[in-house]
Each structure stands twice: as C-alpha cells, then as structure tokens.
Amino acid sequence: MSAAPDVAGLQAEGLSVTYPNGHTALRDASFRLPQGSITGLLGVNGAGKSTLFKALMGFVPLSAGRVQILGESVARARKAQAVAYVPQSEEVDWSFPVLVEDVVMMGRYGHMGLLRRPRAADRAAVDAALARVEMTDFRHRQIGALSGGQRKRVFLARALAQDARVILLDEPFTGVDTGTEAQITALLRALREEGRVMLVATHNLGTVPAFCDRVVMVRGTVLAEGPTEQVFTPEILHATFGGPGTAWGLVAGGAA
C-alpha cells in the first residue's frame, strides 16, 4: 500500500484507551509521523507506550480518537500488510519449537492464500529479509536457541518479509549488545531512506539524538512530539521522566 508523499505515514488523533477495569491508560494522545522517518517513543514504564502500540495496531478498542496509516484505517492497512509490529522479548513464548525461517515466513501469511502455501515470491522475500538482518546462516535454528539480539533481528526480518511500510518496534535495543544495536540502527536508517516509517520505543535516551528524526514523549498522554532538536530538551525530559538530567545520562542539548 502506497500513499502520496504529503500523506502522513502514521497519524493518531485524540486517542484514549480505557480498560474494562476502568483504568484509563491513555488519554487524548495525538501525533503525526511523516513518511521516511524514525521516531523515538519515550516515557517511563507504565506511561502508556505499550497501550499506544496496541491502539495503533488495533489490538485494543479505542475509547475515543482515530488512527490512520498511510491515509487509511488500521483495518485496511493491516489487510494490505502495510503495518508490522515487532514485540518485546517478554511477549514471546521462546519455548515454542519453531525454526527461524518459519518465524520470518509468518510475515508472508497475509500475502498467501487460505492454505498458506508459500510461493516462489514468498520464499524470495524470506531469503532477502534474512540476508538483510544477517541471519541467513541461522535459518534452520530453533528461535529459542538464539541470543536476545539474534531474536530481535529475526522479528525485524519478519516485518521486512511482510514488506510493511510502517513498522512499530517495542524496545528493540533491550538486552542486545552494542554491535547488535548499531546493526539495527543502521538498518532502520536504510529503511528510512526507502520512505518507511519507524516508531521505536526505547529507554536508551543517549542514542536518541543520533538516530531519531522525531520524538513522541508519553506520560499517560502525548506531552510533546516533533523534531528531535525541538522536543528532546531538558525541560520536556523532566516533564516526561522527572528527576535531574544526570539521572538520564544526558546533558542539555543531547547525549552526554
């Protein structure tokens, strides 16, 4: 699914989510992400980041607001395989016996028929995705036998095999070494050059100015959003995280 260049890659307008127990996890959250961009989603634990991801994917019902992906509804975007979600490691059952290449092939399910029989194009997409994340040599390994960084790369390959234009990544750098983090960051930059949209939840604030074009600051709602140089400031960081700047490992104006 494609859209005119001036159409937002991802747009949230007044999103609110209230769970059945009455807890409102997200209130009146709005932001707009252009095509060809990497955006950091920042906030403390419990600030509503995971709920926001679920709302953007249509996994939880909205109490209010709407989401558009490349100018279309979430339902239409998902049907067109235009949006992909890369979950946190904690959301995956690593004991389930499945091969790396089969996990990546799951990204092709939406492109297959009802019987989910892979075609040559599906196998080629899986091959290309594994090569792009440098996991070809691991394709016949069990997913549970991989390191944390390797698992992250496999799930990113699944999104690439899907050919999603919008990719939501929930804590892709948690539990990975610096080499894997640099590899993932380089891949995200390359995807940005292809016009794709990445929304990346991360606690690694020190790297945000270097690789995020934009940031969305969340604390029960969207406190601020926009270009990194305008929003990633000590004042807004304090409103988002509390505490002194030294607690974030930052100095005014960027990474320490």
Secondary structure as UniProt FT lines:
FT   TURN            5..6
FT   STRAND          10..18
FT   TURN            20..21
FT   STRAND          24..33
FT   STRAND          37..42
FT   TURN            45..46
FT   HELIX           49..57
FT   STRAND          64..69
FT   TURN            70..71
FT   STRAND          72..73
FT   HELIX           74..79
FT   TURN            80..81
FT   STRAND          83..86
FT   HELIX           89..91
FT   TURN            94..95
FT   HELIX           100..105
FT   HELIX           106..111
FT   TURN            114..115
FT   HELIX           120..132
FT   TURN            133..134
FT   HELIX           136..138
FT   TURN            139..140
FT   HELIX           143..145
FT   HELIX           148..162
FT   STRAND          166..170
FT   TURN            172..175
FT   HELIX           178..193
FT   TURN            194..195
FT   STRAND          197..201
FT   HELIX           205..207
FT   HELIX           208..211
FT   STRAND          214..218
FT   STRAND          222..227
FT   HELIX           228..231
FT   HELIX           234..241
FT   HELIX           245..248
FT   STRAND          250..251
FT   TURN            252..253
FT   STRAND          254..255
//
